[in-house]
């Protein structure tokens, strides 16, 4: 017969202390893992961004300080590329063209998207889901296909647009040769591609507005138009500012549409009438192999985008403080 072995109070206290230390160690290890986990989850994004985003940006600033030819040598020239850029009429022409196309595309695009979103938000609209889904068709359509179709529509001799203008006595317009007409053509293609995307953003924001606000406005005697201008638009202010800034950044980077229209050249027409900043950058960097000068254009474009991003930050903070 085996008698149970008694444990002394000292040994029991020692065992309890060891168990307590082990438990605290596990708790510290678990808390450390919980603290590290969020950084581990987002680390892949920052690694990819550092390789494909941050490094190319820093390297662009570096190359802009050189007379850099990929075939020849590289000579440090400081800010001479920026000085040359300031006195280059081609740069100012491309800058004017870019801002002109941005205004012609952004203002009508966002205005039309806002009213279309209001229409699609109507609960009495039949086949609403079908029309909402169709808003994505321009966005997923190939830019090349879009350019071919619009080039045909705006063609000088047999284009549908010139046909309708001829009904009102307007002569045939060569949209790719005229400065303003070419800007309208490019802006129309940009509007076609992005208005559906912005419509869905506005539609999502509209559906987040409480119905009680509209009911209270209706009780106060506000009709449909007053509700739209005094309830809907103020409620959408942050979203409107977001779409304006994103459209502005996208407008400053217009590239594919003028590139395809000016094919096979890179000048945006014989008189550079629709050459944008990005197309001018591509011409200098990959057409003339002046990587330093092209990088200087990229730096200026980057700074313009940063300025508009800062404007977005201050406008958003001001709206948030007003609310």
Secondary structure by P-SEA (a helix, b strand, c coil): cccbbbbcaaaaaaaaaaaaaaaaaaaaaaaaaaaaaaaaaaaaaaaaaaaccaaaaaaaaaaaaccccccbbbbbbcaaaaaaaaacaaaaaaaaaaaaaaaaccaaaaaaaaaaaaaaacccccaaaaaaaaccccccccaaaaaaaaaaaacccccaaaaaaaaaccccccccccaaaaaaaaaaaaaaacaaaaaaaaaaaaaaccaaaaaaaaaacccaaaaaaccccccaaaaaaaaaaaaaaaaaaccaaaaaaaccccccccccccccaaaaaaaaaccccaaaaaaaaaaaaaaaaaaaaaaaaaaaaaaaaac
